[in-house]
Amino acid sequence: MVREQKSTVYLVCYMFSKDKSEVDDLVQEVLVNLWKGFGRFEGRSDIRTWVYRVSLNTCISAARKKKRNETLPLTMDIDLFDENDADNRQVDLLHSRISRLQPFDRAIVLLWLENLNYEEIGQIVGISTKNVSVRLVRIKEQLKSMSND
């Protein structure tokens, strides 16, 4: 199951941090939570839905803890992406804007970018399909209004 879902777990973690060591830590935390919760997985939903939910909940919890314990990370400030590539600049801009959203909104955008339908998104985050639709409209407006800082 982990091999089949590893890209999902990594993608969710990446959306909550661009720092490689922090992403690796989040992935490990998600895997621990998956391991702990596997016995309680009842199979009422698709395994992918459950993995998304555990991954998102883990990352949202970590983001809340991090916000409470704001520290200055020790980094090498090395950018592994080619800043001259237009696609990478677009991805960096999108990532920058998404990272400024609240964790719950960030989760919804991530799932939407993964081409999940509104019903699946609602099941994963625990809200109605209509609420997903309304929130996505508001989130898109919020992203459009953000500056490129």
Wavefront OBJ file of the C-alpha trace (Angstrom):
o trace
v 0.000 0.000 0.000
v 2.822 2.397 0.834
v 4.511 1.794 -2.526
v 1.242 2.430 -4.361
v 0.447 5.600 -2.414
v 3.922 7.067 -1.860
v 3.528 9.769 -4.510
v 0.253 10.886 -2.912
v 1.856 11.109 0.525
v 4.896 12.950 -0.810
v 2.808 15.405 -2.836
v 0.634 16.295 0.138
v 3.704 16.828 2.304
v 5.403 18.894 -0.406
v 2.403 21.231 -0.539
v 2.900 22.002 3.131
v 6.625 22.662 2.923
v 9.258 23.178 0.285
v 12.104 22.393 2.671
v 13.322 18.896 1.775
v 14.169 17.825 5.314
v 10.817 19.073 6.588
v 9.013 17.239 3.768
v 10.944 14.076 4.659
v 9.937 14.508 8.307
v 6.296 14.993 7.328
v 6.398 11.893 5.117
v 7.783 9.860 8.017
v 5.107 11.216 10.341
v 2.385 10.353 7.810
v 3.768 6.821 7.414
v 3.743 6.364 11.190
v 0.145 7.585 11.347
v -0.845 5.277 8.484
v 0.795 2.370 10.287
v -0.944 3.214 13.567
v -4.319 3.697 11.916
v -4.303 0.818 9.459
v -5.968 -1.535 11.934
v -8.872 0.906 12.263
v -9.301 1.328 8.484
v -12.674 -0.244 7.804
v -12.589 -0.173 4.010
v -15.748 1.953 3.746
v -13.832 4.346 1.502
v -11.156 3.847 -1.113
v -7.661 3.342 0.320
v -6.498 6.425 -1.632
v -9.152 8.559 0.078
v -8.028 7.303 3.474
v -4.340 7.962 2.663
v -5.190 11.506 1.542
v -7.142 12.120 4.719
v -4.403 10.805 7.018
v -1.741 12.737 5.055
v -3.689 15.989 5.109
v -4.596 15.693 8.781
v -0.986 14.973 9.671
v 0.317 17.936 7.648
v -2.361 20.313 8.936
v -1.565 19.311 12.521
v 2.145 19.791 11.886
v 1.487 23.221 10.346
v -0.496 24.251 13.429
v 2.262 23.052 15.750
v 4.856 24.828 13.646
v 2.866 28.051 13.748
v 2.725 27.857 17.546
v 6.462 27.156 17.755
v 7.722 29.525 15.034
v 11.455 29.036 14.775
v 14.007 30.171 12.289
v 15.022 27.136 10.206
v 18.692 26.524 9.554
v 19.004 26.138 5.789
v 21.683 26.320 3.145
v 19.452 28.578 0.982
v 20.234 26.533 -2.111
v 17.582 26.578 -4.827
v 17.611 23.329 -6.748
v 15.295 24.656 -9.447
v 16.427 26.577 -12.505
v 15.090 30.083 -11.914
v 15.399 30.915 -15.613
v 12.888 28.258 -16.645
v 9.405 29.778 -17.172
v 7.593 26.624 -16.013
v 9.570 26.501 -12.776
v 8.844 30.181 -12.132
v 5.114 29.504 -12.592
v 5.253 26.506 -10.249
v 7.200 28.529 -7.668
v 4.695 31.382 -7.914
v 1.761 29.018 -7.486
v 3.463 27.236 -4.586
v 4.234 30.576 -2.951
v 0.623 31.688 -3.147
v -0.827 28.350 -2.057
v 1.538 28.216 0.925
v -0.010 31.485 2.207
v -3.476 29.921 2.386
v -4.875 28.503 5.602
v -4.044 24.781 5.957
v -7.618 23.620 5.299
v -7.860 25.728 2.125
v -4.426 24.502 1.056
v -5.677 20.927 1.393
v -8.719 21.645 -0.778
v -6.585 23.271 -3.497
v -4.142 20.374 -3.444
v -6.923 17.856 -3.958
v -8.464 19.998 -6.712
v -5.079 20.244 -8.456
v -4.887 16.452 -8.244
v -8.073 16.385 -10.388
v -10.240 14.857 -7.694
v -13.925 15.609 -8.141
v -15.805 17.708 -5.599
v -17.454 14.669 -4.050
v -14.086 12.978 -3.425
v -12.633 16.214 -2.027
v -15.622 16.544 0.286
v -15.223 12.970 1.530
v -11.526 13.461 2.209
v -11.794 16.769 4.078
v -15.175 16.082 5.660
v -17.388 18.748 4.066
v -20.301 18.689 1.612
v -19.823 18.760 -2.158
v -21.570 22.155 -2.288
v -19.242 23.503 0.396
v -16.242 22.320 -1.666
v -17.587 24.257 -4.646
v -18.147 27.443 -2.639
v -14.776 27.235 -0.899
v -12.933 26.681 -4.198
v -14.508 29.808 -5.697
v -13.410 31.828 -2.655
v -9.936 30.272 -2.642
v -9.430 31.033 -6.349
v -10.423 34.658 -5.750
v -8.033 34.818 -2.808
v -5.181 33.415 -4.931
v -5.895 35.902 -7.730
v -5.802 38.829 -5.314
v -2.425 37.863 -3.803
v 0.618 39.846 -4.819
v 3.701 38.174 -6.240
v 5.833 38.901 -3.170
l 1 2 3 4 5 6 7 8 9 10 11 12 13 14 15 16 17 18 19 20 21 22 23 24 25 26 27 28 29 30 31 32 33 34 35 36 37 38 39 40 41 42 43 44 45 46 47 48 49 50 51 52 53 54 55 56 57 58 59 60 61 62 63 64 65 66 67 68 69 70 71 72 73 74 75 76 77 78 79 80 81 82 83 84 85 86 87 88 89 90 91 92 93 94 95 96 97 98 99 100 101 102 103 104 105 106 107 108 109 110 111 112 113 114 115 116 117 118 119 120 121 122 123 124 125 126 127 128 129 130 131 132 133 134 135 136 137 138 139 140 141 142 143 144 145 146 147 148 149
